[in-house]
């Protein structure tokens, strides 16, 4: 009798495969939060000028593929405000 593997939770992400590469939509496994971390559901995320540098390959020493987009700041701030000890 075959044993069914549990389904792996996935998410969609826009990644940059290489310096100067175009954005591509990929399916990634949702990472498990570590100690003192929380998982949030991000419905939308913006990119900023530093992400444009990432796309262009202007930041030395970063690894690709790279998922830009750290502009969920308001949501992180809101979580901190509600749960400051998290």
WONOR-V616985 format. One record per pair of residues at least 6 apart in sequence whose ideal C-beta (glycine too) atoms are under 8 Angstrom apart, sorted by the first residue. I is the first residue (numbers start at 1). J is the second residue. Records with the same first field share a line. If there is no record, write none. Layout:
BEGIN
I=J + J
END
This chain:
BEGIN
8=29
9=29 + 30
10=27 + 28 + 29 + 30
11=27 + 28 + 29 + 30
12=25 + 26 + 27 + 28
13=25 + 26 + 27 + 28 + 67
14=23 + 24 + 25 + 26 + 67 + 68 + 69
15=23 + 24 + 26 + 65 + 66 + 67
16=22 + 23 + 24 + 54 + 55 + 64 + 65 + 66 + 67 + 68
17=24 + 64 + 65
18=57 + 64 + 65
19=56 + 57 + 64
20=55 + 56 + 57
21=55 + 64
23=55
26=65
28=67
30=39
32=39
33=39
36=86
38=79 + 83 + 86
40=72 + 75 + 76 + 79
42=72 + 75
45=69 + 70 + 71 + 72
46=69 + 71
47=68 + 69 + 71
48=70 + 71
50=59
51=68 + 69 + 70
53=59
54=62 + 66 + 68
55=68
79=86
80=86
END
